[in-house]
Amino acid sequence: MKEYTEEYLKEIRDIIGRHDSAEARAELASLHPADIAELFQNLDQDEREYLYGLLDEEKAADVLMELDEDERLKLINDMPAEEIAKQIDYLDTDDAVDLIQQLDADERDEILSHIDDVEQAGDIIDLLKYDEDTAGGLMGTEMIVVNENWSMPECIRQMRLQAEDMDEIYYVYVVDNENKLRGTLPLKMMLTHPSVSKIKHVMEADPVSVKAETPIDEVALDFEKYDLVAMPVVDSIGRLLGRITVDDVMDQVRESSERDYQLASGISSDVDADDSVIAQTRARIPWLLIGIVSGLLAAVVLGTFEAQLQAVTALALFIPIIGGTGGNVGVQASAIVVQGLANGSLDIRNFATQLGKEILIGLLNATVITLVVLVYNLLVMPTELAVTISVAVSLFIVVMFASILGTVVPLTLEKLHINPALATGPFIQISNDLVGIIIYVNISTFFLRAMTDIPI
C-alpha cells in the first residue's frame, strides 16, 4: 500500500506543474489502480483530470471503479460519451452498471449507443432493470458456463473459449438444455476424470444460489454462512442469470454500514467528510430541527409543572436523569434489534418473542436503576419522601417504556421495509426524552398531591 506523504504529494504536484507527461506516466505505471484512486483524493480536480488523461484505457477504467462515487461522477461528467463507452469495454458488466447508474437516462442512452460490443450493451441494459439493492442489481454476467451433457474434452474446449475475456474465474457453472442451474464443476474433477462421458456424472449438484430479487443484506448473510467467494444468481424458475463475487458484496456491506451509522447519528443522507458545507448542513439539519421542536414541546410540558418545581425545587434535579436514562435504554434496545436484523440472528417473524425478552430485560434494568436511585434519595434527602417515590416510579415506568419502544420501532420499520437503523438514533432519543418528561410530570403531580399539603 502506497503511503502519500506531503513530500511525495509535492513531487507529484511538481511533475503535474511541469506537465512532464513521461515522468507522470512512469509513476502511474508503478501504482495499483486502488493506489491511484487514493492519490486522487489528495489532489484537486484539475490535477486529477491531468493524471487521469495519461492513463491507458484499461487502467483508467480500473481507477474509475476504485474511486469514491462522488469523485467518479466528477470525472465522468467532464468526459465525452465515446470515452466513457471505451472504458466500459474493459469493465465487468456489474461494474459497468454501477458506473452508468450514476448518470441520468439521457446520458445512459448516449453512452450505451457508443458501446461497440452489442452483447455487452444488451447485458448492461438487462441489469439496469434490477433494483440496485438486490442480487440482480449486483450481479455480473461474466462466468464460465458448461452444459451437463457435454463430455469432458468438449467442456474443456468451451471453457478455454469463454475464459479468454475473463479476468477471474471462481466457479464453472453447469446448466441443462434450458439453461437451468444444475451444479458446479470442480477443477479436481477435470484432472481426475479427463474422459468422463458427461459432465453431469461428476459435477457437484445443487449449489447455493440466490434469486435475482433477493435483497443485498440477505445475499451477504449467505456469503458469510457458506464461506463463498462467488454465488450464482437465478430467476424464479432456476435459470442461470449471472454471478455475484465476494468483493462486490463487501463493497455493498461497507456502504450499507456507513449509511446505517450516519442514519443512527441523525444524518439524513449519505455524505462524506470532504463534501461541501452546504451538503453536510443539508444532511444534518433535519434531525437537529426535529430535536429543537422536541425540546420546545418539553419546555411547554415543564411549563405546566412550574408550580410543583417552585414548591419542591428538588424535583428539577432529576429531570436530566429521567430524560437521559430513557434515551439510553431506548437506544440500547433498538441497537440490539437492528444488529440482530442485520446479521440474521433475529427474524422479523419472532416479533413477539423478542418483545417478551426485552420486557424481561427492561424489568431487570428498571429494578436495578430504580433501587440505586431510591437508596440514594433515601440517604441524601430522607425528608423528601414524595420526591423520592416520584423519581423511583417515574424511572421504572420510563425504562420499561423505552425498552418496549426501542424494540417495537425497529421491528415495525423492518416490517414496513424502512431502514430500521433510523430507530437507533435521534428518533428514539427524542421520543424517550419527551415521553420521559411527560411521565415524570404526571407521576410527580400525583404523589405531591397524595403525600403533601402543598397546593398544586
N, C-alpha and C positions, 0 to 999 in steps of 0.2 A: 504494500500500500504506500503510495507516494505521500510524503509529508510536504505541505505547502507552507514553507517558512516565508517570512517577509523578504528575506534575501532572494529566495527563489522567485517569488512573485515579481520582485523588482527586476530580475533578469528577464523574465517573460515579457514584462511591460516594455523593457528596453528593446527587446527584439521586435515587438509589435510597433513601437515608436519608430524604429529604423526601417520598418517594412522589409525586414530580412526574411523573405519567404523560405529560402533554402534552409536556414537555421531553424526557423519555426517548424517546418515540415519534419526536420530531423528530430526535433524534440517531441513533436506529437507522435511520431512513429514509434518512439520508445515507451509511450504511455498506453495503458489499457483504456478502452472506452470509458469505463467507470471512473478512472482517474482523471480523464479529460473532462468528464461531466463535473467532477468535484472541483477541478481547476476553474471551470467556467463560473462556478458560484462565487469565486473570489475576484472576478473581472467585471468590468462594466459592459453594457450591451454592445458598444462598438468594438471593443476588444474581443468579445465572444464571436461576433459575426466575422471578424477578420480571420481568426484562427479556424473557425468552422469552415470557411470558404476554402481553406487549404487542405482539408481532409479529402481522401478519396471517397467515392460514394458509399462503398460498403462500410467503411469505418464511420463515416458521417451518420449513416443510418443507425449503427450501434450506439453511437454517442447520443443521438437524439432520443433513443429509448431509455437511456440511463439518466437523462435529465429529469428534474422535477417538472411536473405538468405545467406549471406557470412559466418556467424558463423555456420549456419546449414550445409552448404556444407563442412566446415572444419571437423565437427563432423562425418558426414556420410561417408566422404572419408576414414576414418580410421576404419569403421565398416564393418564386413563381410555382404554379401548379405543376408544370412539367418537371421541375427539380424535385419536388416532393414525391411525385409519381416514380421517378427514377430510384429514389431511396427506398420506397416501399417495395421495389423489386427485390431488395436484399433482406427484407423483414419476413418473419413468420406471420401467418395470417392473423394470429391473436394479437401480436404487437402492432400490425398494420391497423387493425380495428381500434386498438387503444388510441393510436395517433389520430385517426380520422374522426373518431367520436368527439374530439375536442372542437371540431370545426362545425360551422353551420351547414345546412343542407346544400346550399348552392356551391360552397367550396368543396364539399364532399363529391358532388356530382362532377365538378370540373376535374378534380384530381383523378377520380376513377376513370374518366374518359381518356386520360393520358397514360393509363397503365397498359403496357403492350401485351402482357400475359392475360388473355381474356379469361382463362380458367381461374387465375388468381383473383382477378377483379370480381368474378362471379362468386367465389368463396367469401370474399370480403363483404359483398352485398348481402349474402345469406347470413353471415354472422352479425351484421349490423341490425338484423331484425330481432335479435335476442336482447333481453334486458341485461345491462352491463353487470348487474349484481346476481346473475345466475350462472350456472355452469356453461350454458350456451354462449353467454357473452364473454366468457373467459377462455373458451377452448380455441385450439388451432386445428387446422386440417392436415398439417404435415405429419405423416406417420406411415409406417410400413404395414401394408395390409395384404394378406395372402388368403387364398381360398382353401377351405378344408379338404377339398377333393384333389388338390394338386399333389403331385409326387414331390419328394424332397429335392431332386435336381431342378424341377420346374420352379419350385418355391425359391430356391437359391438364385436362380436366374432373374426372377421377377424382383426379388429383394435388391439385387445389385442395381437394377434399373431405377427402382424407386429411391434408393439411398443416395443417388448422385446429387440430388438437390437438397439434401438434408444435412444440417449441422450436427444434430444429436439424435441418436436412436436409443430409445428407452425400452420399448417392447415391440414385438412383432405380433400384430393382432390377426386373428383368424376369423373369417366370416364364411357364411354359407352362400348359396347362389342368389339369395335375396338380400345380401349384404347385412344380415343379422349377425351380431357378435356371438361367436361360439367359444372362443378361448384365446390363449396366448401361446406363442411358440418359443420356449426357452432355447438359448444358444446351445446348451448342453445336448439337446435333442438333435440339433443339426450335426453335431460332431459324432454322436453315438449311434445315430440312425440315418446314415447318409443315403440309404437306398429304400427307405420306407415307401410303401405303395401310396399311402395317402396321409396327409398332414393330420387329419382328424384322429388318427390312431395314436399319435404321440403328443398332441397338444395338451395343455393344461386347461380343462374346461371350466366354464362358469367363472370368469374373472370378475373381480369387483369393478362395478361400473356405476355411472351416475346418469340420471336423465337430464336433458338439456335445461329444463325449467327449475331444477333444484337450486335453492339459494346458496350463495357462496359460503356462508358460515357452516352449512351442513357438509359441503364439499370439503372444507378444511378439516372438519372433525373426522371425516372418513380417511383423509390422508394421514392424519395422526394415528387413528385407530389401527390402520392396516400397514403403516410404515411404507407408504408408496412414494415413488418418485414420479409416476405418471398414472393417469387414470383415464380410461376410455369414456366417452360421452355418447349416449344412445338416445334415440327418440322413444316415443311412447310404445312402439311395438318392437323395440330392441335393435333397430338398425343402427349401425355404427356411423356417427356423425363427425367425431373428432376426438381430440385428447387434450387433457389439461396436465401441465407439468408442475412440479412442486415449487419451482421458483415463482411461477405466476400466482400460486396460492399464497405463498409467503408475502408477496407484494400486497395482495389484497388484504391479508390479515393485518399487516402493518398499517395500511391506510385505514382500515376499519377501526383498529385500536386507537389511532390518532384522532379519528372523528369522535369516537366514544369518549375519549379523555377530554376533548375540548367541549363536547356537549355536557359532560358531567361537571365541567368547570364553569358553565354558564356562557359558553361561546357558541353563538347560534349558527355559524357557518365555518367552513374549512379555511383557515388562514395559517400563514407561516410567519416566523419572526421577521423575515425580510419583506413582507407585504407592506403596502403603503399605510400611512397613518389613517387615512380615510377608511380603507378596507378593514383594518383592525378595529377601528372605532365602531364601524357599522356592525361588526360581528359581536362586539362586546356589549353595546349599549342596550339592546332589548331587555336582557335579564336584569341589568342594573336599574332600568326604569321600572320594571316589574317589582324589583326589590324596594324601590322608593315608594311605590304605591302601597306595597305591603306594610312598609314602615309607617306610612301615614295612616293606614287603617288601624294599625296597632296603637298609634297615638290617640286616635279617636276613641278606641276601646278604653285605653287608660284614662282618657278624659272623663269617662263615666265612673271611674274608680277614684276620682280626686278626693272625695270626702273620706273614703277609707284610708287613703295614703296620708292625708292630713291628720286623721285621728290616730293612726298607728303607722308611724314612719318606717318601722322595721319591715313592713310588707314590701317596700320598694327595694330592699336589699336583695330579695330573691327573684326579682323579675328576670335578670340575666341568666340565672341558673335554670329557671323554668324553660325559657325560650331556647337556650343553648343546649340543654340536655335533650329536649325533644328533637331538635335538629340533628344532633349527633346520632341519637338512636335511630332515627329515620334513615339517615344516610348509610349507617352500618347495615341495616336490614335490607335496604334496596341494593347496596353494593353486593351483598351475598347472592341475592336473587339474580341480578344482572350477570354476575360471574358464572353462576350455575347455568343460566340460559346460554351463555356464550360458549362454555366448554362442554355442554351436553350432559352435565351431571344432574340437571333439573329439567324435567319435562313439563311443558305447559299443561298437560293433562293431569298432572299431580298438584293442581291448584289447591285443593282442599287440604292435602297432606302437608304441603309447605306452609300454608296458613296456620294449620294446627300446631306445627312445630314452632313457628315463630311466635305464636301466642304463648306457648310454654316458656320459650326463651325470654319473651317480654315479661312474663310473670316473675321469673327469676331475677332478671335485671332490675325490674321495678322494685322488687322486695329489697334487694341489696342496697340500691341507691336510696330508697326511702328510709331504710333503717339507719344508714350513715347520716343522712341529713337530720333525721328525727333525734338521734342521740346527740348530735352536735347542738341542735337548738335547745334541747332539754338542759344541756350543760351550760350553754352560753347565755340563754335567755329563759330561765325557768319560769319567770312570771308571765311570759307572753305565750300562754298555752294556746290561745286561739290562732296566733300566727304559726306556731309550731305544727298544729294539726292541719291548718290550711295548706301550708307548704308541703307537708308529707302526703296528704291526699291528692293535691294537685300534681305533684311529681309522679305519683303512682299512675294516675289516670293519663297524664301526658306521655309517659314512657310506653304504656300499653297502646295508646292511640298511635304513637309514632311507629311502633313495631308493626302494627297492622297496616298502617298506611304505606310504610316502606316496603311491605311485601305485596300488597294488593296492587299498588300503582304500576310497578314494572311488569307484573304478570298480566295486568289488563292491557298495558301498552303493547306487549308482545302479542297478545291475542288480537289486537286491532292492527297489527303489522306496523306499529310505530316503534322507532328505536327505543328500547327500554332504558338505555343509558341516560335518557332525559330525566329519569326518576332519581338518579344518584346525585344530582347537583342541586342547583338553586330551587327547583320546583319543590322538592321535599323539604329543604331547609326553610324556605319561605312559608310553606304550608304549616309546618310544625311550629314555627315561631309565632305566627298569627293565632293559630288554634290554641297553642300553649298559653298565650296571654289571656285569651277569652276564657279558657278553663280556670285559670288562676283567679281572674277577676270574680267569676261567679262562685267558685268554691270559697274564696276568702270572704265575700259578702255574706254567704250563708252562715259560716261559722262565727263571724263577728256579730251577726245579729243574734245567733243562738247562744253564744257564750259570754257576751259582754253587754254592758249597758250603754255602749257608745251608740249615739243616734246615727243611723246610716240611711 
